[in-house]
Structure formats: C-alpha cells, structure tokens
Amino acid sequence: MSEPITLLFATRNAGKVTELRVLTAGLPIEVQSIEDLDLPEVEEDGDTFEANAIKKALAVSEATGLPALADDSGLEVDALGGAPGVTSARYAGEDADDEANNDKLLAALKGVSDSKRTARFRSTLALADVTGELGRKCILASGTCEGSILTERQGNGGFGYDPLFYSPELGQTFAQAGVGPKNQLSHRARAMKLLLPKLTRYFGL
C-alpha cells in the first residue's frame, strides 16, 4: 500500500472539500483544506476558469511545498451571455454570499421563459507540484454539467447556485440531490474523473 499523498485543496469552501474527499475515497490520498493555513489570498483575476485554477494551484504549492489542487468553477447562463461565468462567486459583489448571488441571478432572469433559462456549471481543475517533476507546469482537466435555472430555490443542500440549478439527469436541483448523487455527474465530478487517472499516474499510485 502506497504511503498516503497529502494533497492540499486550494479552497476554503467546505462543500468543495467534502466533494473531493468523496471522489478520492479508496485512494491513498489525504485531502486537506487550506482553511486552517495562514496563506495569502490569491486574486482570481484571470479571464478563464483555467487561468484562475492554475494561478491558485501554483500559489498554494509554492507557499507550502506540497502538491496542490485548485478548482475554478462557475455558472454560465445562456440568456445572460454566459454570465456570471468567472465572476460567479462574487456576482453580487466582492463580499457577496450565496444568498445575495442567487437573489441577483433571479432578478436578472425575471420574466425570462423557462425554455430560455438554459445554463451549465463549468469546472477546471489544476494540479500543481512545484517541488516535484511538474515544476511550473500543471495537470489540467475540465468538466461541464448542463441544466437550467429555476424561478425559485429548491432544496437545502449544496452551496452556491445549487438551489436554483435544475439537472435534467437528476430530475431535481443540485441542492435537493446532495453530495452523493451530485458527485456522479456534477461539473467538478466530471473534471475530477478525468483528472484522477492523470493524478494517479503522476504520483505512481
């Protein structure tokens, strides 16, 4: 049995950490959050999810000397020209919480018909290991999940826009589905499933 690999997840979002731990269950990988680490905030000023994920992963790996995984993800709403996109987490302002972001989204889509409320979650994951063979390069994987935006919240689970995002594949919102079913087909789950073979090969697991 391989010695467990410590993998820092460059997020302070407890929901994302929980998702990743479920996805890596059974592998000799110990996922740790950066929540309790005294690390400087990384400004997510990239124009793409990939750019932000790479920047965060490299910054955390450089600061700790450990392998780091970063995710940048967001919601793209067709009726809004792809917004909120890379600004999903701060859609309603730099200090906005999930409630404020969801309220703004509902207001922006007021009067838009159901057929035009199509949307998708998109996620890009970047693995950095600056003290290892990767150096300044990153291993990348991306995933998307198609759905639509409801006119009101449904469900109490999840985080972010989960209460408004209806998944036809699940027949319910991500907030209603919870971590288990959501982890089968969410944007982050799909990206992680593509990344896992690359990650296990890199670490020789």
C-alpha positions in Angstrom: 0.0 0.0 0.0 1.4 3.4 -1.0 2.0 6.0 1.6 -0.8 8.5 1.6 -0.2 11.6 -0.5 -1.0 14.8 1.1 -3.0 16.9 -1.4 -3.9 20.4 -0.5 -7.2 21.6 -2.0 -6.8 25.3 -2.6 -10.2 26.3 -1.3 -11.8 27.4 1.9 -15.2 26.1 0.6 -16.0 23.2 2.9 -18.5 21.9 0.4 -15.9 21.5 -2.3 -13.5 19.8 0.1 -16.2 17.3 1.1 -16.9 16.6 -2.6 -13.2 15.9 -3.3 -12.9 13.6 -0.4 -15.8 11.5 -1.6 -14.3 11.4 -5.1 -10.9 10.3 -3.9 -12.2 7.7 -1.4 -10.3 4.5 -1.7 -7.1 6.1 -3.0 -4.1 6.7 -0.8 -4.7 10.5 -0.9 -5.2 12.6 2.2 -7.2 15.7 1.1 -6.5 18.7 3.3 -8.2 22.1 3.1 -6.2 25.3 3.3 -8.8 26.7 5.7 -6.5 26.5 8.7 -3.4 27.5 6.9 -2.1 31.1 7.1 -1.8 31.6 3.3 -2.3 34.9 1.4 -5.5 35.1 -0.6 -4.9 34.6 -4.4 -6.6 37.2 -6.5 -8.7 35.4 -9.1 -8.2 37.9 -11.9 -7.9 35.5 -14.8 -10.3 35.7 -17.8 -10.9 32.0 -17.8 -11.5 29.2 -15.3 -8.3 27.6 -16.4 -6.2 30.6 -15.7 -7.6 31.1 -12.2 -7.2 27.4 -11.3 -3.6 27.4 -12.5 -2.8 30.6 -10.6 -4.3 29.2 -7.3 -2.7 25.8 -7.5 0.8 27.2 -8.2 0.5 29.8 -5.4 -0.5 27.2 -2.8 2.1 24.7 -3.9 4.8 27.3 -3.8 3.8 28.6 -0.4 3.6 25.1 1.2 6.0 22.9 -0.9 3.2 20.4 -1.2 1.1 19.2 -4.2 -2.0 21.4 -4.5 -5.2 21.1 -6.4 -7.2 24.1 -7.3 -10.7 24.4 -8.8 -12.2 27.3 -10.6 -15.8 26.9 -11.5 -18.9 28.8 -12.1 -22.3 29.1 -13.7 -22.8 30.1 -17.3 -26.4 31.3 -18.1 -27.2 31.5 -21.8 -29.8 34.3 -21.5 -27.1 36.4 -19.8 -24.5 35.9 -22.4 -22.6 33.3 -20.3 -22.7 35.4 -17.1 -21.9 35.2 -14.2 -19.1 33.0 -15.5 -15.7 33.5 -13.9 -17.3 36.1 -11.5 -19.8 33.6 -10.2 -18.6 33.7 -6.6 -18.7 37.5 -6.5 -21.6 38.1 -8.9 -23.4 40.3 -6.4 -20.2 42.0 -5.1 -16.8 41.1 -3.7 -18.2 40.3 -0.3 -21.4 38.7 -1.5 -22.7 35.4 -0.1 -24.6 32.7 -1.8 -28.0 34.2 -0.9 -27.0 37.6 -2.5 -25.7 35.9 -5.6 -28.8 33.8 -6.0 -31.0 36.8 -5.5 -29.2 38.8 -8.2 -29.4 35.8 -10.6 -33.2 35.5 -10.0 -33.6 39.3 -10.6 -31.5 39.2 -13.8 -33.7 36.4 -15.2 -37.0 37.8 -14.1 -39.5 37.4 -17.0 -37.3 35.0 -19.0 -39.3 32.0 -20.1 -38.4 28.5 -18.9 -37.1 27.5 -22.4 -34.6 30.3 -22.4 -33.2 29.6 -18.9 -30.6 27.1 -20.0 -27.3 27.1 -18.2 -24.3 25.0 -17.3 -21.8 24.6 -14.5 -18.2 24.5 -15.7 -15.2 23.5 -13.7 -11.5 23.4 -14.4 -9.1 21.6 -12.0 -5.4 22.2 -11.9 -2.8 20.1 -10.1 0.5 21.8 -9.2 3.6 20.3 -7.6 6.3 22.9 -7.9 8.9 20.9 -5.9 8.2 17.8 -7.9 8.5 16.8 -11.6 5.8 19.2 -12.7 7.8 22.3 -11.8 5.8 25.3 -13.1 3.5 23.1 -15.2 0.1 21.9 -14.2 -2.0 18.9 -14.9 -5.5 20.0 -16.1 -9.0 18.6 -16.5 -12.3 20.3 -17.2 -16.0 19.3 -16.9 -19.4 20.7 -17.6 -23.0 19.9 -16.5 -26.0 21.1 -18.4 -29.2 22.3 -16.8 -31.5 25.2 -16.3 -32.2 27.9 -13.8 -35.5 27.7 -11.8 -37.6 30.7 -10.8 -37.2 29.9 -7.1 -34.9 27.9 -4.8 -35.5 24.2 -4.2 -33.6 22.1 -1.7 -31.4 22.9 1.3 -28.2 21.0 0.4 -25.2 22.0 -1.6 -23.8 25.5 -1.9 -23.5 28.4 -4.3 -26.2 28.3 -7.0 -27.2 24.7 -6.3 -30.7 25.5 -5.1 -31.5 27.2 -8.5 -29.7 24.8 -10.8 -32.0 22.1 -12.1 -30.4 19.0 -13.5 -32.5 17.0 -16.0 -30.3 14.0 -15.5 -31.1 14.0 -11.7 -34.7 15.3 -12.1 -34.0 17.8 -9.3 -31.7 20.6 -8.2 -28.2 20.0 -7.0 -29.4 21.3 -3.6 -32.0 18.6 -3.5 -29.7 15.8 -4.7 -27.0 16.2 -2.1 -23.3 15.2 -2.3 -23.9 11.6 -3.3 -26.0 11.8 -6.5 -24.4 15.2 -7.3 -21.0 13.7 -7.3 -21.9 11.3 -10.0 -22.4 14.0 -12.7 -21.6 17.4 -11.4 -19.1 19.6 -13.4 -16.5 19.1 -10.7 -17.1 15.4 -10.5 -16.7 15.1 -14.3 -13.5 17.1 -14.2 -12.2 15.1 -11.3 -12.9 11.8 -13.0 -10.8 13.0 -16.0 -8.1 14.2 -13.6 -7.9 11.1 -11.4 -6.1 8.8 -13.9 -3.6 11.6 -14.6 -3.1 12.2 -10.9 -2.6 8.5 -10.0 -0.1 8.1 -12.8 1.8 11.2 -11.7 2.0 10.0 -8.1 2.6 6.4 -9.1 -0.5 5.2 -7.1 
